[in-house]
Amino acid sequence: MKKIIFYIIVSLLLVFILIISLSPFKKYAGETNRIVKHTITIDAPVDSVFNFLGNSDNVALWSVYIDHITPLNSDSIPDGKPGSRRRCFQNANEEGIKWDELITIVEKNKRRQLTIYDTKGFPMMAEPLATEQIYKSMNDNKCELTFTLFFPDEKPSLVEFIKTSLGAYKIKSVYEQNMQNIKTLIEQKK
């Protein structure tokens, strides 16, 4: 019986190590730290994509994870600009999963960075996290859009690393679906 328990424990440990090692939270070429990353090419000018994603109202059109975003300080800072704060709700009734974002960096048609804070309702959450939208113009009517998720200031603790490595599977899937929706919506507008 002890051998069976030992083999079960070793097998579970190996499966866990395999799941962590194959996680989408990894180092990519040109990156110094681990990130979750997904890129898509959109047949539209870079400024169209940048402006579309800078409007919080549009999230309801493309997100498979967020029902709506409420700007929190739009009376003093325009939505999508550095310093703007917004609350993201997974459900229309605003119950359950929600979090706040602070837009920290905006480089027009190049990137937008947001820090995530005050998370509520997640079964598992690593902190502090940031996300970036990176825009690259390929020509007048084509651009690449990249979404990333990362730890902005430091390397994560072992616990935060494990949580992010496990959660990265869901995050990557959401990124893929959201970005396909963004591509479809923007390309249909042409």
PyMOL commands that set and color helices and strands:
alter all, ss='L'
color gray80, all
select helices_A, chain A and resi 2-21+46-53+56-62+158-189
alter helices_A, ss='H'
color red, helices_A
select strands_A, chain A and resi 36-42+68-71+85-89+98-107+111-120+129-139+142-150
alter strands_A, ss='S'
color yellow, strands_A
deselect
rebuild
show_as cartoon
